[in-house]
Amino acid sequence: MDYTNKDRLKDKLDSLFECSPKVLTGKLDKIISLLPLEYSTLIDQAFLCKRVPKEYLLGSILFTVSTSVGLTFYIEQLGYKNYGNCYFTIVGSRGDAKSEAIKIATKPIKKIDDQDYEDYNEQKNYGEEDGVKRKQILVQNASIEAAHKIHFENPNSVGIAIDEVYGLVEKMSNPNSRDGIAWRNFFLEGYTNSYIDVSRKTTESFRIKESYPTLIGGLQHQFLPQLFANGNLESGFIDRQFFTLKLTQNSTLSQAQIKAEVLENYEKAINNILAYKRQSERLDESIKQFEIKVSNRASETLFNYAQTLINRQLEAKPILKEYMSKMQISIQKLCVLIFIMKQSVNSTFKTELTIDVVDLAIELNEFYFLNFQSIVEDNIKTKPLEPTLEQIIRVAKRNKASQKAVAEITGLHKGTVSKKWNKK
């Protein structure tokens, strides 16, 4: 498309910084429509029957899948090996059904955790306490020491599910909190599945060879500024999160319940994922991890998208620039999750990852980027999203616009534009 006049150029520039609720809701609807019915139907029915915002349940389901698959599957693209562990923060007000979304999505995992806890107690009652390790997938109210220990005893994954993450964020923002620093390091190192050494003087020391933490929690919107405070932003913790703002609202009460068949189909899909992970954890299982093979077209699309992200970084302002850097990792994580979701219904996990998976992963990656961009606009007092003259000139040249058009849009003198123009 040839943008040769100032109106078309302005439209192009505006589109680069577009993150309105209307655009976000449109992307959300598209994403849900492309999910397998076992997931999309649950999202739709929970919205109608329980008034759970669709975007909240989408993030909670992705967290559940992320926690369920663990280290069992990975892809190796663009020179890196990536697993599917992700961090989610659901932003809203009190009473927005943030906790309900997490509860609905993680119910299949909770049922398995409940059964494992009963089995653990039964073993203890039979005098087998020594050497008995409790199987556990989800962690709620735990210290960082307990989280490390649980992950060590359950090396495939550990899911941190918290109703309100503010307490955790507050600890991380406190430079005098040893626990806060340890939590932040846990998530920073865990994002890229690095090893974690836990050394203690008074208790057992141990090593997690490959870490795989996941995280989800709610956050009241008035606490968002604290999320950017005292090192959380600078450390990169913020860049690793998928934020979900409230976009959909159902103000109509309903006496209807989510259909049992819908809940059963969703639970079956999650259980199929967990069964594959549990099989890989068996002592007699020789193969612990499986590489997801990627088709040539899918690989090419992933490559081109990653290059696009790098190009966009060059024009992005601080904060967004750093977030885009992590998007080059998160796109691969989302490819793993979408592939697993599409194959979970029939447990066809040994098939090839195709281009439709990459396309949907890109939609998700961009959706969460726009959520983050909206949060930055509302919570950072400076104006990091206004394009510089250099950025405008790059866009203008790519779209064959004139110096005159740039001068008219920016209100700058033609001589000022000309000097910058000739340097680029």
SENU-106020 format. One record per residue: x, y, z of N, C-alpha, C in turn. Coordinates in steps of 0.2 Angstrom, whole numbers, padded with zeros to 4 digits, always signed. Atoms other than C-alpha are relative to their C-alpha. Last residue first. Layout:
N
XYZXYZXYZ/...
***
This chain:
424
+0003+0007+0000+0093+0040+0039+0001-0004-0006/-0004+0005-0004+0104+0055+0041-0002-0007+0000/-0006+0002+0004+0096+0064+0026+0005-0004+0004/+0001+0004+0006+0079+0064+0034+0006-0003-0003/+0001+0006-0003+0085+0071+0051-0001-0005-0006/-0006+0002-0004+0091+0086+0043+0000-0007+0002/-0005+0001+0005+0076+0088+0031+0007-0003+0003/+0001+0007+0003+0064+0086+0045+0005-0002-0005/-0001+0005-0005+0072+0101+0054-0001-0007-0002/-0008+0001-0001+0073+0111+0038+0002-0005+0005/-0002+0004+0005+0054+0108+0035+0008-0001+0000/-0002-0004+0006+0050+0116+0051+0003-0005-0005/-0007-0002+0000+0041+0104+0063+0001+0004-0006/+0000-0007-0002+0022+0103+0065+0007+0003+0000/-0003-0001-0006+0023+0084+0066+0000+0007+0002/+0003+0005-0005+0010+0079+0053+0003+0002+0007/+0007-0002-0001+0014+0094+0041-0003-0004+0006/+0000-0006-0003+0033+0091+0042-0007+0002+0002/-0003+0000-0007+0031+0073+0039+0000+0006+0004/+0005+0003-0004+0020+0076+0024+0002-0001+0007/+0005-0004-0001+0033+0088+0017-0006-0003+0004/-0002-0004-0006+0046+0076+0019-0005+0005+0002/-0005-0006+0001+0037+0065+0007+0002+0003+0007/+0003-0007-0002+0029+0048+0010+0005+0005-0001/-0001-0005+0006+0035+0032+0001-0003+0007+0001/+0007-0001+0003+0028+0020+0014+0000+0005-0005/+0002+0007+0002+0045+0013+0020-0006+0001-0004/-0004+0003+0005+0052+0031+0020-0003-0007-0003/+0002-0004+0006+0037+0038+0030+0004-0003-0006/+0006+0002+0003+0039+0024+0043-0002+0003-0006/+0000+0007+0003+0057+0027+0045-0006-0002-0003/-0003+0000+0006+0054+0046+0046+0001-0007-0003/+0005-0002+0005+0041+0044+0060+0003+0000-0007/+0005+0005+0001+0053+0034+0070-0005+0002-0006/-0004+0005+0004+0067+0047+0068-0005-0006-0001/+0000-0003+0007+0054+0061+0073+0004-0006-0004/-0005-0005+0001+0050+0051+0089+0000+0002-0007/-0005+0002+0005+0034+0041+0091+0005+0006-0001/+0001-0005+0005+0024+0045+0107+0006-0001-0005/+0003+0002+0006+0023+0029+0117+0000+0005-0006/-0005+0004+0004+0035+0033+0131-0002-0003-0007/+0004+0001+0006+0025+0048+0137+0005-0005-0004/-0003-0003+0006+0030+0049+0155-0004-0002-0006/+0002-0007+0001+0018+0045+0169+0004+0004-0006/-0007-0003+0000+0019+0026+0167-0001+0008-0002/-0004+0000-0006+0003+0019+0172+0007+0002+0000/+0005-0002-0006-0011+0021+0159+0004+0001+0006/+0002-0006+0002+0001+0020+0143-0004+0003+0006/-0005-0005+0000+0010+0006+0151-0002+0007-0001/-0002-0001-0007-0005-0004+0154+0005+0005+0001/+0006-0004-0004-0012-0001+0137+0002+0001+0007/-0001-0007+0002+0005-0007+0130-0005+0004+0003/-0006-0003-0004+0004-0023+0141+0001+0007-0003/+0002-0001-0007-0013-0027+0134+0005+0003+0004/+0004-0006+0000-0007-0024+0116-0003+0001+0007/-0004-0006+0001+0007-0036+0119-0004+0006+0000/-0002-0002-0007-0005-0049+0126+0005+0006+0000/+0006-0001-0005-0015-0049+0110+0003+0002+0007/+0002-0006+0002+0001-0049+0099-0006+0003+0005/-0006-0004-0002+0007-0065+0107-0001+0008-0001/+0000-0001-0007-0010-0072+0106+0006+0004+0002/+0006-0004-0002-0012-0068+0087+0000+0001+0008/-0002-0007+0002+0006-0075+0084-0006+0005+0003/-0004-0002-0005+0001-0091+0093+0002+0007-0001/+0004-0001-0006-0014-0093+0082+0005+0003+0006/+0004-0006+0001-0003-0091+0066-0004+0002+0007/-0004-0006+0000+0010-0103+0073-0004+0006-0001/-0002-0001-0007-0003-0116+0076+0004+0006+0001/+0006-0003-0003-0011-0114+0059+0002+0001+0008/+0001-0007+0001+0006-0116+0051-0005+0003+0004/+0002-0003+0007+0008-0134+0057-0001+0007+0000/+0003-0007-0001+0016-0143+0072+0000+0004-0007/-0004-0006+0001+0018-0161+0067-0003+0007+0001/+0001-0003+0007+0010-0176+0075+0004+0006-0001/-0005+0001+0004+0016-0185+0090+0000+0002-0007/-0005-0004-0001+0004-0177+0102+0007-0001-0004/-0004+0001+0006-0011-0185+0095+0006+0004+0001/-0007+0002-0002-0019-0187+0112+0004-0001-0006/-0001+0007+0002-0037-0186+0105+0007-0003+0001/+0006+0003+0000-0043-0170+0113+0001-0008-0002/+0002+0003-0006-0026-0164+0118-0006-0004+0000/-0001+0008+0000-0019-0162+0100-0003-0003+0006/+0004+0003+0006-0026-0144+0098+0001-0008-0001/+0008-0001-0001-0022-0139+0116-0003-0003-0006/+0002+0005-0005-0004-0146+0114-0008+0000+0001/-0001+0007+0003+0000-0137+0098-0003-0005+0005/+0005+0001+0005-0007-0121+0106+0000-0006-0003/+0006+0001-0003+0004-0123+0121-0006-0001-0005/+0000+0007-0004+0020-0127+0112-0007+0000+0003/+0001+0005+0005+0017-0112+0100-0001-0007+0003/+0007+0000+0002+0014-0101+0115-0001-0005-0006/+0004+0003-0006+0031-0105+0122-0007-0001-0002/-0002+0007+0000+0039-0101+0105-0004-0004+0005/+0004+0002+0006+0030-0084+0104+0001-0008-0001/+0007+0002-0002+0035-0081+0122-0003-0003-0006/+0000+0006-0003+0054-0081+0117-0007-0003+0001/-0004+0005+0004+0054-0068+0104+0000-0007+0003/+0005+0003+0005+0041-0059+0114+0003-0005-0005/+0003+0006-0003+0054-0057+0127-0005-0003-0004/-0005+0004+0000+0063-0044+0116-0002-0007+0003/-0001+0003+0006+0047-0036+0113+0005-0005-0001/+0005+0005+0000+0045-0032+0131+0000-0004-0006/-0002+0006-0004+0062-0024+0132-0006-0005-0001/-0006+0003+0004+0057-0012+0117+0002-0007+0004/+0003+0005+0005+0040-0009+0125+0006-0003-0004/+0005+0004-0003+0049-0003+0141-0003-0004-0005/-0002+0004-0006+0060+0009+0131-0006-0003+0004/-0002-0004-0006+0052+0016+0115+0002-0005+0006/+0004+0000-0007+0050+0005+0100+0004+0004+0005/+0005-0006+0000+0057+0009+0082-0003+0001+0007/-0004-0005+0002+0072-0004+0083-0004+0007+0000/-0004-0002-0006+0061-0016+0092+0004+0006-0001/+0005-0004-0003+0049-0017+0077+0004+0003+0007/+0001-0006+0003+0063-0024+0067-0004+0005+0004/-0006-0004-0001+0067-0037+0080+0000+0006-0004/-0001-0002-0007+0049-0042+0081+0006+0004+0001/+0004-0006-0001+0048-0043+0062+0000+0003+0007/-0004-0006+0003+0063-0055+0062-0004+0006+0000/-0006-0002-0005+0054-0066+0075+0004+0006-0003/+0003-0004-0005+0038-0066+0063+0006+0002+0005/+0002-0007+0003+0048-0071+0048-0003+0004+0006/-0006-0003+0001+0056-0086+0058-0001+0007-0002/-0003-0002-0007+0040-0092+0065+0006+0004-0001/+0004-0005-0003+0032-0091+0047+0003+0002+0007/-0001-0006+0004+0047-0101+0040-0004+0006+0003/-0007-0003-0002+0046-0114+0054+0001+0006-0004/+0001-0003-0007+0027-0116+0051+0006+0003+0002/+0003-0006+0001+0030-0118+0032-0001+0003+0007/-0004-0005+0003+0043-0131+0035-0003+0007+0000/+0000+0000+0008+0033-0141+0047+0004+0006-0003/+0004-0006+0003+0038-0141+0066+0001-0001-0008/-0002-0001+0007+0042-0157+0075-0004+0005-0003/+0005-0001+0005+0038-0156+0093+0003+0002-0006/-0001-0006+0004+0053-0163+0103-0006+0000-0005/+0002+0001+0007+0048-0175+0117+0001+0006-0004/+0002-0006+0004+0055-0176+0134-0001-0002-0007/+0004-0005-0004+0057-0190+0147-0003+0006-0003/+0001-0006+0003+0061-0205+0136-0004+0005+0004/-0006-0002+0003+0067-0220+0145+0000+0007-0003/+0000-0003+0006+0052-0223+0156+0006+0003-0003/-0002+0004+0006+0055-0235+0169-0001+0003-0007/-0008+0002-0001+0056-0222+0183+0002-0004-0006/-0001+0007-0002+0039-0215+0177+0007-0002+0000/-0003+0000-0007+0039-0196+0175+0001-0007+0003/-0007-0002+0001+0036-0197+0156+0004+0000+0007/-0004+0006+0003+0020-0207+0159+0007+0002+0000/-0001+0005-0005+0014-0193+0171+0004-0006-0002/-0005-0002-0005+0017-0180+0158+0001-0005+0005/-0006+0001+0004+0007-0190+0145+0006+0003+0004/-0002+0007+0000-0007-0192+0158+0006-0001-0004/-0003+0003-0006-0007-0174+0162+0002-0007+0000/-0007-0003-0001-0010-0169+0144+0003-0002+0006/-0004+0004+0005-0025-0182+0142+0008+0003+0000/-0003+0007-0003-0031-0176+0159+0004-0003-0005/-0005-0001-0005-0033-0158+0152+0003-0006+0003/-0005-0002+0004-0043-0164+0137+0006+0002+0004/-0003+0006+0003-0054-0175+0148+0006+0003-0004/-0004+0004-0005-0057-0160+0160+0003-0006-0004/-0006-0004-0002-0063-0149+0145+0005-0004+0005/-0005+0000+0006-0074-0163+0138+0006+0004+0002/-0003+0007+0000-0082-0166+0156+0005+0000-0006/-0005+0001-0005-0085-0147+0159+0004-0007-0001/-0005-0005+0002-0094-0145+0142+0006-0001+0005/-0004+0002+0006-0104-0161+0145+0006+0004-0002/-0005+0005-0002-0109-0155+0162+0004-0003-0005/+0002+0007+0002-0117-0140+0154+0006-0005+0003/-0004+0003+0005-0112-0124+0163-0001-0007-0001/-0007+0002-0002-0126-0119+0174+0004-0002-0006/-0002+0006+0003-0142-0109+0170+0007-0002+0002/+0000+0005-0005-0149-0097+0183+0002-0007-0004/+0003+0006+0003-0143-0082+0173+0000-0006+0006/+0000+0006-0004-0139-0064+0178-0003-0006-0003/+0006+0004-0001-0136-0052+0165+0001-0006+0004/+0004-0003-0006-0122-0039+0167-0007-0004+0001/+0007+0002+0000-0110-0048+0156-0004+0002+0006/+0004-0001-0006-0093-0039+0153-0007-0003-0001/+0007+0003+0001-0079-0042+0141-0004+0001+0007/+0002-0002+0006-0062-0032+0141-0008-0002-0001/+0007+0001+0001-0054-0033+0158-0003+0003-0006/+0005-0006-0002-0036-0032+0156-0007-0003-0001/+0007+0000+0003-0025-0048+0154-0004+0005+0004/+0005-0003-0004-0006-0047+0157-0007+0000-0004/+0005-0001+0004+0006-0060+0150-0006+0003+0004/+0007+0002-0002+0022-0059+0160-0005+0002-0006/+0001+0007+0000+0040-0060+0156-0007-0002+0001/+0000+0002+0007+0043-0042+0153-0002-0007-0002/+0006-0002+0004+0037-0038+0170+0000-0002-0007/+0005+0004-0002+0051-0048+0178-0007+0001-0003/+0003+0003+0005+0064-0040+0168-0006-0005+0002/-0003+0007+0000+0075-0035+0182-0003-0004-0006/-0007+0000+0002+0072-0016+0178+0003-0007+0000/+0000-0001+0007+0053-0018+0179+0007-0001-0003/+0003+0005+0004+0053-0027+0195+0000+0001-0007/-0004+0005+0003+0067-0016+0202-0004-0006-0004/-0006+0003-0004+0059-0005+0214+0003-0006-0003/-0004-0004-0005+0042-0001+0206+0006-0004+0002/-0005-0003+0003+0033-0006+0190+0006+0003+0004/-0003+0005+0004+0021-0018+0198+0006+0002-0004/-0005+0004-0004+0018-0005+0211+0004-0005-0004/-0006-0004-0001+0010+0006+0198+0005-0004+0004/-0005+0000+0006-0002-0008+0194+0006+0004+0001/-0006+0002-0002-0010-0008+0212+0005-0001-0006/-0003-0006-0003-0025+0002+0207+0007-0002+0003/-0003-0004+0005-0029-0012+0194+0003+0006+0004/+0004-0006+0000-0032-0025+0207+0003+0006-0004/-0003-0006-0003-0021-0040+0203-0005+0006-0001/+0004-0006+0002-0026-0058+0200+0004+0006+0003/+0003-0004-0006-0014-0072+0200-0004+0006-0002/+0006-0004+0002-0005-0085+0188-0003+0003+0007/+0003-0005-0005+0012-0092+0188-0006+0003-0003/+0005-0004+0003+0022-0106+0180-0004+0004+0005/+0005-0003-0004+0038-0114+0186-0005+0004-0005/+0006-0001+0004+0048-0125+0175-0005+0002+0005/+0006-0003-0003+0066-0127+0181-0006+0001-0005/+0004-0004+0005+0079-0139+0173-0006+0003+0004/-0004+0000+0006+0092-0147+0184-0003+0005-0005/+0005+0001+0005+0084-0142+0201+0003+0001-0007/+0000-0003+0006+0098-0144+0213-0005-0002-0005/+0002+0004+0006+0098-0148+0231+0000+0004-0006/-0001-0004+0006+0104-0143+0249-0002-0004-0006/-0003+0003+0006+0096-0151+0264+0001+0005-0006/+0004+0006+0003+0093-0141+0279+0003-0002-0006/+0004+0004-0005+0103-0130+0291-0004-0006-0002/-0004+0003-0005+0116-0122+0280-0003-0005+0005/+0002-0002-0006+0106-0120+0264+0005-0003+0006/-0005+0002-0005+0111-0121+0246-0003+0003+0007/+0002-0003-0007+0097-0121+0233+0005-0003+0005/-0003+0004-0005+0104-0123+0215-0003+0004+0007/+0001-0004-0006+0092-0118+0201+0004-0004+0006/-0001+0004-0006+0095-0124+0183+0000+0005+0006/-0007+0001-0003+0088-0113+0170+0000-0005+0006/-0001+0007-0002+0071-0116+0162+0007-0001+0002/-0004+0003+0005+0071-0099+0152+0002-0007+0002/+0003-0001+0006+0057-0093+0163+0004-0003-0006/+0005+0005+0002+0063-0102+0178-0003+0001-0007/-0004+0006+0002+0078-0091+0180-0004-0005-0003/-0005-0002+0005+0068-0075+0181+0004-0006-0003/+0003-0001+0006+0054-0083+0191+0004+0002-0006/+0003+0006+0002+0065-0090+0204-0004+0001-0006/-0005+0004+0004+0075-0074+0204-0002-0007-0002/-0002-0003+0007+0060-0064+0208+0005-0004-0004/+0005+0001+0005+0055-0076+0222+0001+0003-0007/+0000+0007+0002+0072-0075+0230-0006-0002-0005/-0005+0000+0004+0072-0056+0230+0001-0007-0003/+0002-0003+0006+0055-0056+0238+0005-0001-0005/+0005+0004+0004+0060-0069+0251-0002+0003-0007/-0004+0006+0003+0076-0059+0256-0005-0004-0004/+0003+0006-0001+0065-0043+0258+0004-0006-0003/-0002+0003-0007+0076-0028+0261-0004-0007+0001/-0007+0002+0001+0075-0023+0242+0002-0003+0007/-0004-0002-0006+0056-0022+0244+0007-0003+0000/-0002-0007+0000+0048-0023+0227+0004+0003+0006/-0005-0001+0005+0048-0042+0226+0002+0008-0001/-0006+0003-0002+0039-0043+0242+0006+0002-0005/-0003-0004-0005+0026-0031+0236+0006-0002+0003/-0003-0006+0003+0024-0041+0220+0003+0005+0005/-0007+0003+0003+0021-0057+0230+0003+0006-0003/-0005+0002-0005+0008-0048+0241+0006-0002-0002/-0003-0006-0003+0000-0040+0226+0005-0002+0005/-0007+0000+0001-0002-0057+0217+0003+0006+0003/-0002-0007+0001-0020-0059+0223+0008+0000+0000/+0006-0004+0001-0029-0076+0221+0002+0007-0002/+0001-0005-0006-0012-0085+0219-0006+0004-0002/+0006-0003+0001-0008-0100+0208-0002+0004+0006/+0002-0005-0005+0010-0105+0207-0006+0003-0002/+0005-0005+0001+0011-0121+0196-0001+0005+0006/+0004-0002-0006+0026-0132+0198-0004+0006-0002/+0003-0007+0000+0033-0142+0183-0003+0001+0007/+0003-0001+0007+0042-0158+0178-0003+0007+0000/-0004-0004+0005+0054-0158+0193-0003+0002-0007/+0004+0001+0006+0041-0163+0206+0003+0004-0006/+0003+0006+0000+0052-0166+0221-0005-0001-0005/-0005+0005+0000+0063-0152+0217-0003-0007+0000/-0002+0001+0007+0048-0141+0213+0006-0005-0001/+0005+0003+0003+0040-0144+0230+0002-0001-0008/+0000+0007-0002+0057-0140+0238-0006-0004-0004/-0006+0004+0002+0059-0124+0229+0000-0007+0001/+0000+0001+0008+0041-0119+0232+0006-0003-0003/+0004+0006+0001+0043-0123+0251-0001-0001-0008/-0003+0006-0002+0058-0112+0252-0004-0006-0001/-0004+0001+0005+0049-0098+0243+0004-0006+0001/-0006-0004+0000+0036-0099+0256+0004-0002-0006/-0006+0004-0001+0019-0107+0251+0006+0005+0000/-0003-0004-0005+0001-0102+0250+0006-0004+0002/+0003-0007-0001-0004-0108+0233+0003+0003+0006/-0003-0003-0007+0006-0122+0225-0004+0006+0001/+0002-0007-0002-0002-0133+0211+0003+0002+0006/-0001-0004+0007+0006-0149+0203-0001+0008+0002/+0004-0006+0000+0009-0160+0218+0002+0004-0006/+0001-0003+0006+0016-0177+0221-0005+0006+0000/+0007-0001+0002+0021-0180+0239+0000+0003-0007/+0001-0007+0003+0038-0188+0241-0007+0001-0002/+0006-0001+0004+0040-0203+0252+0000+0007-0002/-0001+0000+0008+0058-0206+0257-0006+0001-0004/-0007-0001+0002+0054-0210+0276+0000-0001-0008/-0001-0008+0001+0035-0208+0278+0007+0001-0002/-0005-0001+0005+0032-0226+0274+0002+0007-0001/-0007+0000-0003+0024-0231+0291+0005+0001-0006/-0003+0007+0000+0007-0236+0284+0007+0000+0001/+0004+0004-0005-0001-0220+0289+0003-0007+0000/-0002-0001-0007+0012-0211+0279-0003-0004+0005/-0007+0003-0001+0008-0220+0263+0003+0001+0007/+0001+0007-0001-0011-0216+0266+0007-0003+0001/+0001+0002-0007-0006-0198+0268-0001-0007+0002/-0006-0002-0004+0003-0197+0251-0002-0002+0008/-0004+0005+0000-0012-0206+0243+0007+0001+0004/+0003+0006-0003-0024-0194+0249+0005-0006+0000/-0001-0002-0007-0013-0179+0243-0003-0006+0005/-0007+0001-0002-0011-0187+0226+0001+0001+0008/-0001+0007+0000-0030-0188+0225+0007-0002+0002/+0003+0003-0006-0032-0170+0230+0001-0007+0000/-0003-0002-0006-0019-0165+0217-0003-0003+0007/-0006+0004+0000-0028-0174+0204+0005+0001+0006/+0003+0006-0002-0044-0165+0208+0006-0005+0000/+0002+0001-0007-0035-0149+0208-0002-0007+0002/-0006+0001-0003-0028-0151+0191-0001-0001+0008/-0003+0007+0001-0045-0154+0184+0007-0001+0003/+0003+0006-0004-0051-0139+0193+0002-0007-0002/-0005+0005-0003-0038-0127+0186-0003-0006+0004/-0005+0003+0005-0049-0118+0173+0005-0006+0004/+0003+0004+0005-0064-0116+0184+0005-0003-0004/+0004+0006-0003-0055-0110+0199-0002-0004-0005/-0006+0005-0001-0043-0098+0189-0003-0006+0003/-0003+0003+0007-0059-0090+0181+0006-0005+0002/+0005+0005+0003-0068-0089+0198+0003-0003-0006/-0001+0006-0004-0053-0080+0206-0004-0006-0003/-0007+0002+0002-0053-0066+0193+0001-0007+0003/-0001+0007+0001-0072-0065+0195+0007-0002-0003/+0000+0001+0007-0073-0046+0193+0001-0007-0002/+0007+0003+0003-0079-0044+0211+0000-0001-0007/+0003+0005-0004-0064-0033+0216-0007-0002-0003/+0002-0002-0006-0057-0024+0201-0003-0005+0005/+0007-0002-0001-0047-0030+0187-0001+0003+0006/+0001-0007-0003-0030-0036+0181-0007+0001-0001/+0006-0002+0002-0026-0055+0178-0002+0007+0003/+0003-0005-0005-0008-0058+0178-0006+0002-0002/+0006-0004+0001-0001-0073+0169-0002+0004+0006/+0003-0003-0006+0016-0082+0168-0005+0005-0002/+0002-0007+0001+0021-0095+0155-0002+0003+0007/+0002-0003-0006+0030-0112+0154-0001+0008+0000/+0006-0003+0000+0029-0120+0137-0002+0004+0007/+0006+0004-0003+0046-0126+0134-0006+0005+0000/+0005-0004-0004+0059-0118+0122-0005-0005+0002/+0005+0005-0002+0075-0125+0114-0004+0004+0005/+0002+0001-0007+0084-0111+0105-0005-0006+0001/-0006+0001-0004+0093-0109+0088-0001-0001+0007/-0003-0006+0000+0078-0101+0079+0007-0001+0005/+0000-0005+0006+0068-0116+0083+0004+0006+0001/-0006-0003+0001+0068-0131+0095+0001+0004-0007/-0002-0001+0007+0051-0135+0101+0007+0003+0000/-0003-0006+0002+0047-0143+0118+0001+0001-0007/+0000-0002+0007+0036-0156+0126+0004+0006-0001/+0001+0006+0004+0037-0166+0143+0001+0002-0008/-0006+0000+0004+0045-0151+0153-0001-0006-0005/-0007+0001-0003+0028-0147+0160+0006+0000-0005/-0004+0003+0005+0012-0151+0150+0007+0000+0003/+0001+0007+0001+0000-0148+0164+0005-0003-0004/-0002+0003-0006+0007-0131+0170-0001-0008-0001/-0007-0001-0001+0006-0123+0153+0002-0004+0006/-0004+0004+0005-0011-0131+0150+0007+0001+0001/+0001+0007-0002-0018-0124+0166+0004-0004-0005/-0004+0002-0006-0010-0107+0163+0000-0007+0002/-0007+0000+0003-0017-0106+0145+0004-0002+0006/-0001+0006+0004-0034-0110+0153+0007-0001-0002/+0000+0005-0005-0032-0096+0166+0000-0007-0003/-0006+0000-0003-0028-0084+0152+0001-0006+0005/-0005+0002+0005-0043-0089+0142+0007+0000+0003/+0000+0007+0000-0054-0088+0158+0005-0003-0006/-0003+0003-0006-0049-0070+0161+0000-0008+0000/-0007-0001+0000-0051-0065+0143+0003-0003+0006/-0003+0005+0004-0069-0072+0143+0008+0000+0000/-0002-0003+0006-0075-0062+0158+0004-0005-0005/-0007+0000-0001-0084-0074+0170+0003+0003-0007/-0002-0006+0001-0102-0070+0170+0007+0001+0001/-0004-0002-0006-0106-0087+0178+0003+0007-0001/+0003+0003-0006-0119-0093+0165+0003+0003+0006/+0007-0001+0000-0115-0083+0149-0003-0002+0007/+0002-0007+0001-0097-0080+0152-0007+0001+0000/-0001-0003-0007-0094-0098+0159-0001+0008-0001/+0005+0002-0004-0103-0104+0143+0001+0003+0007/+0006-0003+0002-0092-0095+0131-0005-0001+0005/+0000-0008-0001-0076-0099+0139-0006+0003-0001/+0000-0001-0007-0081-0118+0141+0001+0008+0001/+0007+0001-0003-0086-0118+0123+0000+0001+0007/+0004-0006+0002-0069-0111+0117-0007+0000+0003/-0002-0006-0004-0059-0124+0127-0005+0006-0002/+0000+0002-0007-0067-0141+0121+0002+0006+0005/+0006-0001-0003-0071-0133+0105+0000-0001+0007/+0004+0006+0000-0053-0131+0100-0006+0001+0004/-0002+0005-0005-0047-0113+0099-0004-0007-0001/-0005+0005+0003-0049-0103+0083+0002-0005+0005/+0003+0004+0006-0065-0094+0088+0005-0005-0003/+0005+0005-0003-0057-0089+0105-0003-0004-0005/-0004+0006-0003-0042-0081+0096-0005-0005+0003/-0003+0004+0006-0054-0071+0084+0004-0006+0003/+0005+0004+0003-0065-0065+0099+0003-0004-0006/+0003+0005-0005-0050-0059+0109-0005-0005-0004/-0006+0006+0000-0042-0050+0094-0002-0005+0004/+0000+0003+0006-0059-0040+0092+0005-0006-0001/+0005+0005+0000-0059-0037+0110-0001-0003-0006/-0001+0005-0005-0042-0029+0110-0005-0006+0000/-0005+0004+0003-0046-0018+0095+0002-0007+0004/+0003+0003+0006-0061-0012+0103+0004-0004-0004/+0004+0005-0002-0052-0009+0120-0004-0004-0006/+0007-0002-0003-0040+0002+0111-0004-0006+0002/+0002+0005-0005-0022-0003+0108-0006+0001+0004/+0007+0001-0002-0017+0006+0093-0001-0006+0005/+0001-0001-0007+0001+0013+0093-0007-0001+0002/-0006+0003-0004+0007+0007+0076-0001+0000+0007/+0001+0007-0001-0010+0010+0069+0006-0004+0003/+0004+0002-0005-0008+0028+0072-0001-0007+0001/-0003-0001-0006+0007+0029+0061-0004-0001+0006/-0005+0005-0001-0002+0021+0047+0004+0001+0006/+0004+0007-0001-0017+0032+0048+0005-0005+0002/+0002-0001-0007-0005+0048+0049-0004-0007+0002/-0006+0001-0004+0004+0042+0033-0002+0000+0007/-0002+0007+0000-0013+0040+0024+0006-0002+0005/+0006+0004-0003-0018+0057+0029+0001-0007+0001/-0001-0001-0007-0001+0065+0025-0005-0004+0004/+0002-0007-0002+0000+0059+0007-0001+0000+0008/-0003-0006+0003+0010+0046-0002-0003+0006+0003/+0002-0006-0004+0006+0030+0008+0004+0006-0002/-0004-0006+0001+0007+0017-0005-0003+0006+0004/+0004-0006+0000+0000+0000+0000+0004+0006+0000/
***
